[in-house]
Amino acid sequence: MNSAALQALRQAAGPDYFSQDAGDRLIYAGDGTCFRYPPEAVVRARGPEQISRVMAACGKYHVPVVPRGAGSGLTGGALPVAGGVLLDMAGLNRIKAIRKRDQVAVAEPGVVTGELQAAAEAQGLFYPPDPASAAFCTLGGNVAENAGGMRAVKYGVTRDYVLGLRAVLPDGRLLKTGGANIKSVVGYDLTRLLVGSEGTLAVIYEIILRLLPLPEDRATINAFYADLDKAARAVEGLLASGIRPVACEFMDGYCLKAVESYAKLGLPPAAAMILVDLDGPPEVVRRQSGQVETILQQAGGEPVRVAGDRAEAEGLWRARRAMGPAVYQHGPGKLNEDVAVPLGSLAEMVRRAHLVGEKRGLVIPVFGHAGDGNLHINVMHDPAYPEQVSQAHQAVSDLFAHCLSLGGTLSGEHGVGTTKLGFVGAEMDPVGLELMRGIKKVFDPAGILNPHKKLPPPEVLP
Amino acid sequence: MNSAALQALRQAAGPDYFSQDAGDRLIYAGDGTCFRYPPEAVVRARGPEQISRVMAACGKYHVPVVPRGAGSGLTGGALPVAGGVLLDMAGLNRIKAIRKRDQVAVAEPGVVTGELQAAAEAQGLFYPPDPASAAFCTLGGNVAENAGGMRAVKYGVTRDYVLGLRAVLPDGRLLKTGGANIKSVVGYDLTRLLVGSEGTLAVIYEIILRLLPLPEDRATINAFYADLDKAARAVEGLLASGIRPVACEFMDGYCLKAVESYAKLGLPPAAAMILVDLDGPPEVVRRQSGQVETILQQAGGEPVRVAGDRAEAEGLWRARRAMGPAVYQHGPGKLNEDVAVPLGSLAEMVRRAHLVGEKRGLVIPVFGHAGDGNLHINVMHDPAYPEQVSQAHQAVSDLFAHCLSLGGTLSGEHGVGTTKLGFVGAEMDPVGLELMRGIKKVFDPAGILNPHKKLPPPEVLP
């Protein structure tokens, strides 16, 4: 950025919202990946008019802009890979309204997801999307990535709750999509096109979210299995039973070992654990808990435990929640993949992940959202050994090939960002990709908004 | 179309799939609206390769193409308003697979929605979208319009079940979007962009649909109210109760009178009827039926009836299902609108519709899906009297103005088609509309696919 650009930007942002401070640039250089790209300047978003001025200035001087929420993304979506301006949305963090009669919330993108959940709950309402990072991730990031999470089996993903958006286009124009209506078929569905677009099409400054009535009761059941096939049968039995669990989480033996070593929870040695959450009216939750217990037992679960109360339920969830940090028990480096496969191919995908690990001489723990086919596959390695790094990267290629051969997708909920850019060409229909590039051009003809993300450039196509 | 175009088309389609017969042209001239536009030729779709050849030929000769399913749409989406080719998709009517373990169906667009529902049910699975026309409408039309229906309150709309599409672009290229994965965030969401695009972006030839486990039990409750406010309180009480009904239908006094006069069901005289469907495990359905009964009674329902079995439930539904033909008891002409408003504005919208009727000297019966804010407002009139026709059209303008002032949308589920083209400019954000036009250009640069639909041309913008 030359000094004219910097001066225009400082003025557009307002001096109190603009920084070139080395510390700020360092803070905003990274996200949930291991990569670091310091931006040339940081702008703290203040509201639509200011964002509009900033975008216009960036357009004039061809400066890339990267919007960022909490910076907790796992695929590099908020990394300023091309330098330019980091647009920090975290300060736009007001819940503007919870409209109880309409069952909608209106919130700014910097609101922490868990805070919206709590605010809805205080009014007897329910915001179902529940990414594992709910305590610190923001709604804007959730919308940008179409975040999934623990309750997606029954309640779907972020997309299913976004009714309308207010955004700034790359040329500074303000855009309204949707509203507070549960149904609308007027115009093309720009709302859901922006959801999951990873900040490449527009800068979202307001989100209208659908809320549901708060479920009356919850229950948690877990079960351990001596082999993978039994666990797979348990999941299949559960999904075929007619019961719609809120969550149906899976952890393999590597995960269990890591969690036990890290958190000392007294987990039994096992090849797999299944964790099921139910919700609904108390008598259903009671009856279905019993049914789930039976299904998990008949598939060979030993032991199977039904939590007696919320405290016990939290105990059962502890193993799952400890997964993030615990996985490093298997090595200091991790390539964190997030494939999804059709439900019937879940066990096969886990088996193949383990075989890839054996072939590559690496430990590959697998956990994730079994109920919707979304698996978090972690290729553990020691970055100090170049041969391990090379094997780890080859393992990821192997895994992706297996995933696609099973009809799967390379990302269920983490997004493409930069880290999967080199791979998604193998999944995406080339005609579809060309249409997507056309859509990007319609929104961002100058290509200044979050460049080099989401869509592979022509040259890395297979 | 000149003779070279016709010959090229006949060859592209295959002679057995091509017709210029006057009878065929007449059959395919109309849809669920009162308008008729005979196409110049009819092509019966045979499969993707043939559709591709047909599209390429139409592109070469600048011939408009209008895809059509059952022709039951209510806003003119399947009308060949610019002549050209009517592409009849009804013959592509195979359910290619119901993959029980994956909980997905793969079907061609000409499959009748009710047939897919039945085929899923035969395997213990459930396809929730249930438009009133399920007995004859087709999946392709449902996807094109993002059809809603009776079960949308709990289960959402067609969009929520479409996981992937296979389509032919206007230039003849084949497009794949999505797959059999419940979650995927690879690329922009072309699948949901095509859903609700009213056949203006691509010709869909295969649909991958998500299925759910079949609910164990159902129940139906209805209640009659002496005034509208009480009925509105009943709906609000129900939605605030934490119960998630499958359906929460509303009919006003005009509707009840028309149905009684048409079908002689012995309905009590009333200002409104509420009809609620529940589903789930038997004990919940039982308990919630009691709760719903109490809520409907406490709001002033008199009488309130809980159906004792499915036969009785069908009896309660009979009034609602008779609405389509019965409404003509109020006049031989109907302008059928399909607004949706935020949940809290439902009663206000009904009140305003009635006031518009009084002001215009017309009967305006209102019924619809109260649980998701979607109201079917019917402006009845006698087309033999020009003054009534003029008042009816003015009433529609009044209604749309009221709807928008309440934060509503001009179509909840019927689409824009041609019949709402003159109005949606008032709802749509002009910046959004420009983006939509850009998207249309990306998919259909020559503008041959279902032209003059969905997006208002620049000149009718307000």
Interface residues (C-beta under 8 A of the other chain):
Chain A: R99 K100 R101 D102 Q103 V104 G124 E145 N146 G148 A152 G156 V157 R159 D160 L169 R173 L174 L175 K176 T177 G179 A180 N181 I182 K183 S184 V185 V186 G187 Y188 D189 L190 R192 L193 V195 G196 S197 L201 L212 P213 L214 P215 E216 E236 L239 A240 S241 G242 I243 R244 G280 P281 E283 V284 R287 Q288 A340 V341 P342 L343 G344 S345 H369 D372 G373 N374 G407 G408 T409 L410 S411 G412 E413 H414 G415 V416 K420 V424 E427 M428 D429 V431 G432 L433 L435 M436 G438 I439 K440 K441 V442 F443 K454 L455
Chain B: R99 K100 R101 D102 Q103 V104 G124 E145 N146 G148 A152 G156 V157 R159 D160 L169 R173 L174 L175 K176 T177 G179 A180 N181 I182 K183 S184 V185 V186 G187 Y188 D189 L190 R192 L193 V195 G196 S197 L201 L212 P213 L214 P215 E216 E236 L239 A240 S241 G242 I243 R244 G280 P281 E283 V284 R287 Q288 A340 V341 P342 L343 G344 S345 H369 D372 G373 N374 G407 G408 T409 L410 S411 G412 E413 H414 G415 V416 K420 V424 E427 M428 D429 V431 G432 L433 L435 M436 G438 I439 K440 K441 V442 F443 K454 L455
